[in-house]
Amino acid sequence: MELKDLKSTWIHSFPQPLIIAGPCSAESEVQMLETARRMKESGADIPVFRAGIWKPRTKPNGFEGVGTIGLGWLKKVKKQYGFKTAIEVANLHHVTEALEADVDILWIGARSTVNPFTVQEIAEALKNTDKIVLVKNPVNPDLALWIGALERLLAQNITNLGVIHRGFSTYQKTKYRNIPNWQMALDFKNQFPNIPMIIDPSHICGNRTGLAGIAQEALNMGYEGIMIETHHDPDQAWSDAYQQITPEVLAELIRNLQIRNTDISEFDGEMGRHRTLISDLDFQLIELLSQRMKISEKIGALKKSNNLAIFQPERWKVITEYAAQKATETNMSPEFIEKVFKAIHEESIEVQNNVMIKKD
């Protein structure tokens, strides 16, 4: 069977959208049970409790999870409150321990997805399993790696598959911890519409602000679930404290979500996706323009130190000719592109002029 032919129907056994929630890291039995109790009593329909048992850290000597002991706490959560359970696995040892603890859902993290050797090891350890296995997008925007990870799992007769969109790393400073890059996620969804996609707003935002907005955007585009980090006392969390919320805040977030009717017309669904992509591209355009103006400041400083005029006719000629050429190549209106570049050029001159007149 090829990935495009796979129909992962496991998602239909859960309430829609599927909510997976719980602490970033298991810290203590008390923390796990208290978080689970309040999630259960919140009134929200949350079927799956997640917790980080092993925590891969960027730098050594940080908190890297409690390890196997946390699986015992997870089993108590399952027994006392009836949640299904979910954890991240990153190697053969993790898989063996998770299966022995009867964890219901396993996910492969973003750092693991980028490494085919790691994914292959996990896939072989899970061969023929009927457990649900989710794959987070790789940290870098590489669609082939994401797809390849699922193909390795499918090759081991693992068919209850799904993916988690948790955003992508960037060296640029943005309002996101990991930029959404909706285009790549939707490229995946368009290719494999029968593989459930879950949004992870916690890792996209990196803080509590914007979680509801990201979750709603994902639901607007037909995502089937949400994974969100929840802690009974977020400010005291041992990892990623700023992006975790209390069970009560989670319940309110869920109540305010607009669940889209699956019977809406194809036109409406496509419209929502296109608008979200436009918003994403607009955000990228603003970021690029900001970077361009910072370079203009540096050029202004060079011109000032060398007593050069701000406006350089030959340079403007090169810019306009290049813009006209690219407009033709991309089937865009040359007049429109000229207007855009004139506006950018005028702002660039203004930026450089401010540098020139500023006193040292």
MARKE-343496 format. One record per residue (C-alpha): residue number from 1; x, y, z. Coordinates in steps of 0.05 Angstrom, whole numbers, plus 5000, padded with zeros to 4 digits. Layout:
N
{pos=NUM	u=X	v=Y	w=Z};
...
***
This chain:
360
{pos=1	u=5000	v=5000	w=5000};
{pos=2	u=5023	v=5070	w=4984};
{pos=3	u=5015	v=5128	w=5032};
{pos=4	u=4965	v=5163	w=4986};
{pos=5	u=4920	v=5102	w=4990};
{pos=6	u=4920	v=5099	w=5066};
{pos=7	u=4855	v=5116	w=5101};
{pos=8	u=4869	v=5129	w=5174};
{pos=9	u=4799	v=5121	w=5203};
{pos=10	u=4822	v=5118	w=5276};
{pos=11	u=4806	v=5192	w=5284};
{pos=12	u=4731	v=5177	w=5279};
{pos=13	u=4732	v=5139	w=5345};
{pos=14	u=4746	v=5205	w=5381};
{pos=15	u=4703	v=5267	w=5391};
{pos=16	u=4715	v=5320	w=5338};
{pos=17	u=4760	v=5356	w=5342};
{pos=18	u=4806	v=5309	w=5379};
{pos=19	u=4837	v=5345	w=5439};
{pos=20	u=4903	v=5319	w=5466};
{pos=21	u=4925	v=5357	w=5528};
{pos=22	u=4971	v=5352	w=5588};
{pos=23	u=5037	v=5377	w=5614};
{pos=24	u=5099	v=5389	w=5572};
{pos=25	u=5137	v=5345	w=5622};
{pos=26	u=5117	v=5295	w=5674};
{pos=27	u=5147	v=5323	w=5738};
{pos=28	u=5114	v=5285	w=5796};
{pos=29	u=5057	v=5238	w=5810};
{pos=30	u=5020	v=5295	w=5845};
{pos=31	u=5029	v=5342	w=5786};
{pos=32	u=5003	v=5289	w=5737};
{pos=33	u=4942	v=5269	w=5777};
{pos=34	u=4924	v=5341	w=5796};
{pos=35	u=4928	v=5363	w=5723};
{pos=36	u=4886	v=5303	w=5701};
{pos=37	u=4834	v=5314	w=5756};
{pos=38	u=4823	v=5387	w=5737};
{pos=39	u=4821	v=5370	w=5663};
{pos=40	u=4767	v=5318	w=5678};
{pos=41	u=4727	v=5366	w=5721};
{pos=42	u=4733	v=5424	w=5673};
{pos=43	u=4674	v=5400	w=5633};
{pos=44	u=4712	v=5400	w=5567};
{pos=45	u=4711	v=5337	w=5524};
{pos=46	u=4785	v=5318	w=5529};
{pos=47	u=4796	v=5244	w=5513};
{pos=48	u=4873	v=5241	w=5512};
{pos=49	u=4924	v=5260	w=5565};
{pos=50	u=4994	v=5274	w=5541};
{pos=51	u=5059	v=5282	w=5580};
{pos=52	u=5133	v=5287	w=5563};
{pos=53	u=5169	v=5228	w=5595};
{pos=54	u=5236	v=5238	w=5559};
{pos=55	u=5252	v=5310	w=5540};
{pos=56	u=5305	v=5322	w=5486};
{pos=57	u=5338	v=5388	w=5503};
{pos=58	u=5378	v=5434	w=5457};
{pos=59	u=5433	v=5441	w=5510};
{pos=60	u=5460	v=5389	w=5559};
{pos=61	u=5452	v=5392	w=5634};
{pos=62	u=5380	v=5415	w=5630};
{pos=63	u=5318	v=5377	w=5653};
{pos=64	u=5311	v=5319	w=5604};
{pos=65	u=5249	v=5286	w=5634};
{pos=66	u=5238	v=5239	w=5693};
{pos=67	u=5243	v=5178	w=5649};
{pos=68	u=5210	v=5110	w=5659};
{pos=69	u=5182	v=5127	w=5728};
{pos=70	u=5135	v=5176	w=5694};
{pos=71	u=5101	v=5119	w=5656};
{pos=72	u=5076	v=5093	w=5723};
{pos=73	u=5044	v=5160	w=5738};
{pos=74	u=5013	v=5160	w=5668};
{pos=75	u=4983	v=5091	w=5681};
{pos=76	u=4951	v=5119	w=5745};
{pos=77	u=4922	v=5178	w=5705};
{pos=78	u=4892	v=5128	w=5656};
{pos=79	u=4863	v=5083	w=5711};
{pos=80	u=4835	v=5138	w=5756};
{pos=81	u=4807	v=5186	w=5703};
{pos=82	u=4796	v=5143	w=5641};
{pos=83	u=4840	v=5183	w=5593};
{pos=84	u=4876	v=5150	w=5536};
{pos=85	u=4950	v=5168	w=5540};
{pos=86	u=5001	v=5197	w=5493};
{pos=87	u=5077	v=5207	w=5496};
{pos=88	u=5136	v=5223	w=5451};
{pos=89	u=5185	v=5168	w=5433};
{pos=90	u=5253	v=5179	w=5403};
{pos=91	u=5288	v=5112	w=5404};
{pos=92	u=5280	v=5037	w=5412};
{pos=93	u=5284	v=5041	w=5488};
{pos=94	u=5227	v=5092	w=5490};
{pos=95	u=5183	v=5049	w=5445};
{pos=96	u=5195	v=4986	w=5486};
{pos=97	u=5178	v=5022	w=5551};
{pos=98	u=5117	v=5056	w=5521};
{pos=99	u=5088	v=4991	w=5494};
{pos=100	u=5100	v=4956	w=5561};
{pos=101	u=5062	v=5013	w=5595};
{pos=102	u=5006	v=5006	w=5545};
{pos=103	u=5009	v=5078	w=5522};
{pos=104	u=4954	v=5089	w=5470};
{pos=105	u=4985	v=5142	w=5425};
{pos=106	u=5058	v=5152	w=5408};
{pos=107	u=5087	v=5211	w=5371};
{pos=108	u=5153	v=5223	w=5338};
{pos=109	u=5181	v=5292	w=5354};
{pos=110	u=5205	v=5345	w=5305};
{pos=111	u=5279	v=5333	w=5322};
{pos=112	u=5270	v=5258	w=5308};
{pos=113	u=5232	v=5267	w=5243};
{pos=114	u=5292	v=5299	w=5210};
{pos=115	u=5334	v=5237	w=5222};
{pos=116	u=5314	v=5177	w=5177};
{pos=117	u=5358	v=5130	w=5219};
{pos=118	u=5319	v=5149	w=5282};
{pos=119	u=5252	v=5142	w=5247};
{pos=120	u=5272	v=5074	w=5218};
{pos=121	u=5292	v=5049	w=5287};
{pos=122	u=5225	v=5071	w=5316};
{pos=123	u=5186	v=5042	w=5257};
{pos=124	u=5220	v=4974	w=5264};
{pos=125	u=5207	v=4973	w=5339};
{pos=126	u=5133	v=4987	w=5326};
{pos=127	u=5125	v=4938	w=5268};
{pos=128	u=5053	v=4913	w=5260};
{pos=129	u=5029	v=4954	w=5319};
{pos=130	u=4957	v=4977	w=5321};
{pos=131	u=4976	v=5036	w=5365};
{pos=132	u=4963	v=5106	w=5338};
{pos=133	u=5029	v=5137	w=5315};
{pos=134	u=5034	v=5211	w=5300};
{pos=135	u=5091	v=5246	w=5266};
{pos=136	u=5109	v=5319	w=5280};
{pos=137	u=5134	v=5360	w=5222};
{pos=138	u=5210	v=5365	w=5219};
{pos=139	u=5241	v=5426	w=5251};
{pos=140	u=5261	v=5451	w=5182};
{pos=141	u=5209	v=5460	w=5127};
{pos=142	u=5224	v=5396	w=5088};
{pos=143	u=5161	v=5363	w=5063};
{pos=144	u=5198	v=5303	w=5036};
{pos=145	u=5226	v=5286	w=5105};
{pos=146	u=5157	v=5290	w=5135};
{pos=147	u=5127	v=5245	w=5082};
{pos=148	u=5187	v=5198	w=5085};
{pos=149	u=5177	v=5187	w=5160};
{pos=150	u=5106	v=5164	w=5148};
{pos=151	u=5127	v=5119	w=5091};
{pos=152	u=5178	v=5085	w=5136};
{pos=153	u=5123	v=5072	w=5187};
{pos=154	u=5075	v=5046	w=5135};
{pos=155	u=5129	v=5000	w=5108};
{pos=156	u=5128	v=4966	w=5176};
{pos=157	u=5052	v=4955	w=5171};
{pos=158	u=5036	v=5013	w=5218};
{pos=159	u=4971	v=5040	w=5191};
{pos=160	u=4939	v=5082	w=5246};
{pos=161	u=4978	v=5143	w=5226};
{pos=162	u=4970	v=5218	w=5234};
{pos=163	u=5012	v=5281	w=5234};
{pos=164	u=5023	v=5340	w=5280};
{pos=165	u=5036	v=5410	w=5253};
{pos=166	u=5080	v=5445	w=5305};
{pos=167	u=5112	v=5499	w=5263};
{pos=168	u=5183	v=5507	w=5236};
{pos=169	u=5247	v=5536	w=5265};
{pos=170	u=5274	v=5601	w=5238};
{pos=171	u=5334	v=5644	w=5254};
{pos=172	u=5290	v=5706	w=5245};
{pos=173	u=5259	v=5738	w=5305};
{pos=174	u=5183	v=5734	w=5298};
{pos=175	u=5122	v=5734	w=5343};
{pos=176	u=5123	v=5658	w=5337};
{pos=177	u=5169	v=5608	w=5371};
{pos=178	u=5162	v=5566	w=5308};
{pos=179	u=5132	v=5599	w=5246};
{pos=180	u=5069	v=5562	w=5222};
{pos=181	u=5087	v=5560	w=5148};
{pos=182	u=5015	v=5540	w=5133};
{pos=183	u=5033	v=5529	w=5060};
{pos=184	u=5076	v=5468	w=5073};
{pos=185	u=5026	v=5438	w=5122};
{pos=186	u=4970	v=5448	w=5072};
{pos=187	u=5013	v=5419	w=5016};
{pos=188	u=5016	v=5356	w=5059};
{pos=189	u=4942	v=5358	w=5073};
{pos=190	u=4925	v=5367	w=4999};
{pos=191	u=4968	v=5307	w=4981};
{pos=192	u=4943	v=5262	w=5037};
{pos=193	u=4873	v=5285	w=5056};
{pos=194	u=4858	v=5219	w=5091};
{pos=195	u=4914	v=5225	w=5141};
{pos=196	u=4890	v=5264	w=5202};
{pos=197	u=4927	v=5329	w=5218};
{pos=198	u=4931	v=5357	w=5288};
{pos=199	u=4954	v=5428	w=5305};
{pos=200	u=5003	v=5441	w=5362};
{pos=201	u=4993	v=5515	w=5378};
{pos=202	u=5036	v=5510	w=5441};
{pos=203	u=5100	v=5500	w=5401};
{pos=204	u=5080	v=5549	w=5346};
{pos=205	u=5065	v=5606	w=5394};
{pos=206	u=5116	v=5591	w=5449};
{pos=207	u=5072	v=5630	w=5498};
{pos=208	u=5000	v=5632	w=5520};
{pos=209	u=4983	v=5689	w=5473};
{pos=210	u=4953	v=5669	w=5407};
{pos=211	u=4938	v=5596	w=5424};
{pos=212	u=4864	v=5603	w=5410};
{pos=213	u=4876	v=5640	w=5345};
{pos=214	u=4923	v=5587	w=5318};
{pos=215	u=4877	v=5531	w=5339};
{pos=216	u=4818	v=5564	w=5306};
{pos=217	u=4856	v=5577	w=5241};
{pos=218	u=4873	v=5503	w=5239};
{pos=219	u=4801	v=5482	w=5249};
{pos=220	u=4780	v=5531	w=5195};
{pos=221	u=4826	v=5492	w=5148};
{pos=222	u=4798	v=5425	w=5165};
{pos=223	u=4849	v=5400	w=5217};
{pos=224	u=4821	v=5343	w=5258};
{pos=225	u=4852	v=5356	w=5326};
{pos=226	u=4891	v=5400	w=5374};
{pos=227	u=4950	v=5382	w=5419};
{pos=228	u=4959	v=5434	w=5473};
{pos=229	u=5004	v=5436	w=5535};
{pos=230	u=4966	v=5440	w=5600};
{pos=231	u=4993	v=5443	w=5671};
{pos=232	u=4958	v=5451	w=5739};
{pos=233	u=5008	v=5507	w=5756};
{pos=234	u=5041	v=5531	w=5691};
{pos=235	u=5085	v=5585	w=5722};
{pos=236	u=5120	v=5532	w=5762};
{pos=237	u=5129	v=5482	w=5704};
{pos=238	u=5198	v=5452	w=5696};
{pos=239	u=5198	v=5462	w=5621};
{pos=240	u=5164	v=5509	w=5572};
{pos=241	u=5126	v=5545	w=5627};
{pos=242	u=5107	v=5604	w=5584};
{pos=243	u=5068	v=5563	w=5534};
{pos=244	u=5027	v=5521	w=5582};
{pos=245	u=4957	v=5537	w=5607};
{pos=246	u=4914	v=5513	w=5664};
{pos=247	u=4859	v=5461	w=5653};
{pos=248	u=4806	v=5514	w=5665};
{pos=249	u=4836	v=5561	w=5612};
{pos=250	u=4839	v=5502	w=5565};
{pos=251	u=4766	v=5486	w=5576};
{pos=252	u=4747	v=5558	w=5561};
{pos=253	u=4790	v=5557	w=5498};
{pos=254	u=4755	v=5494	w=5474};
{pos=255	u=4686	v=5523	w=5489};
{pos=256	u=4702	v=5585	w=5447};
{pos=257	u=4726	v=5546	w=5386};
{pos=258	u=4681	v=5548	w=5325};
{pos=259	u=4674	v=5477	w=5301};
{pos=260	u=4664	v=5479	w=5226};
{pos=261	u=4609	v=5437	w=5195};
{pos=262	u=4639	v=5382	w=5153};
{pos=263	u=4582	v=5391	w=5103};
{pos=264	u=4602	v=5462	w=5084};
{pos=265	u=4612	v=5472	w=5009};
{pos=266	u=4680	v=5458	w=4979};
{pos=267	u=4682	v=5531	w=4957};
{pos=268	u=4677	v=5556	w=5028};
{pos=269	u=4731	v=5508	w=5052};
{pos=270	u=4778	v=5527	w=4997};
{pos=271	u=4765	v=5601	w=5010};
{pos=272	u=4784	v=5593	w=5083};
{pos=273	u=4849	v=5558	w=5065};
{pos=274	u=4868	v=5610	w=5013};
{pos=275	u=4855	v=5668	w=5061};
{pos=276	u=4897	v=5636	w=5115};
{pos=277	u=4954	v=5626	w=5065};
{pos=278	u=4947	v=5699	w=5044};
{pos=279	u=4953	v=5720	w=5117};
{pos=280	u=5015	v=5677	w=5124};
{pos=281	u=5047	v=5706	w=5061};
{pos=282	u=5029	v=5777	w=5084};
{pos=283	u=5065	v=5763	w=5149};
{pos=284	u=5126	v=5739	w=5110};
{pos=285	u=5124	v=5800	w=5065};
{pos=286	u=5125	v=5847	w=5125};
{pos=287	u=5183	v=5809	w=5155};
{pos=288	u=5222	v=5813	w=5090};
{pos=289	u=5207	v=5887	w=5082};
{pos=290	u=5231	v=5899	w=5153};
{pos=291	u=5297	v=5864	w=5137};
{pos=292	u=5304	v=5904	w=5073};
{pos=293	u=5296	v=5970	w=5110};
{pos=294	u=5349	v=5949	w=5160};
{pos=295	u=5397	v=5938	w=5102};
{pos=296	u=5377	v=6007	w=5076};
{pos=297	u=5399	v=6036	w=5142};
{pos=298	u=5467	v=6005	w=5133};
{pos=299	u=5472	v=6032	w=5062};
{pos=300	u=5452	v=6100	w=5088};
{pos=301	u=5508	v=6098	w=5139};
{pos=302	u=5558	v=6079	w=5085};
{pos=303	u=5534	v=6137	w=5041};
{pos=304	u=5539	v=6185	w=5099};
{pos=305	u=5610	v=6164	w=5117};
{pos=306	u=5632	v=6170	w=5044};
{pos=307	u=5593	v=6234	w=5030};
{pos=308	u=5551	v=6202	w=4975};
{pos=309	u=5482	v=6225	w=4951};
{pos=310	u=5424	v=6182	w=4973};
{pos=311	u=5391	v=6176	w=4905};
{pos=312	u=5433	v=6137	w=4854};
{pos=313	u=5398	v=6140	w=4786};
{pos=314	u=5436	v=6081	w=4758};
{pos=315	u=5416	v=6037	w=4816};
{pos=316	u=5342	v=6056	w=4809};
{pos=317	u=5347	v=6039	w=4735};
{pos=318	u=5373	v=5970	w=4751};
{pos=319	u=5317	v=5959	w=4802};
{pos=320	u=5261	v=5980	w=4755};
{pos=321	u=5287	v=5939	w=4697};
{pos=322	u=5293	v=5878	w=4742};
{pos=323	u=5223	v=5888	w=4769};
{pos=324	u=5194	v=5894	w=4699};
{pos=325	u=5229	v=5831	w=4678};
{pos=326	u=5204	v=5791	w=4738};
{pos=327	u=5134	v=5818	w=4727};
{pos=328	u=5134	v=5790	w=4657};
{pos=329	u=5163	v=5723	w=4679};
{pos=330	u=5111	v=5714	w=4733};
{pos=331	u=5052	v=5739	w=4691};
{pos=332	u=5040	v=5798	w=4736};
{pos=333	u=5022	v=5869	w=4717};
{pos=334	u=5086	v=5910	w=4704};
{pos=335	u=5048	v=5972	w=4726};
{pos=336	u=5029	v=5940	w=4792};
{pos=337	u=5100	v=5916	w=4806};
{pos=338	u=5127	v=5985	w=4789};
{pos=339	u=5080	v=6016	w=4839};
{pos=340	u=5102	v=5967	w=4893};
{pos=341	u=5176	v=5979	w=4880};
{pos=342	u=5167	v=6054	w=4878};
{pos=343	u=5134	v=6051	w=4946};
{pos=344	u=5190	v=6008	w=4973};
{pos=345	u=5243	v=6053	w=4942};
{pos=346	u=5211	v=6116	w=4971};
{pos=347	u=5211	v=6085	w=5040};
{pos=348	u=5283	v=6063	w=5031};
{pos=349	u=5303	v=6134	w=5013};
{pos=350	u=5266	v=6160	w=5075};
{pos=351	u=5303	v=6110	w=5119};
{pos=352	u=5370	v=6129	w=5089};
{pos=353	u=5354	v=6203	w=5095};
{pos=354	u=5339	v=6195	w=5169};
{pos=355	u=5408	v=6163	w=5177};
{pos=356	u=5441	v=6219	w=5138};
{pos=357	u=5411	v=6276	w=5179};
{pos=358	u=5420	v=6241	w=5246};
{pos=359	u=5476	v=6272	w=5286};
{pos=360	u=5532	v=6226	w=5307};
***
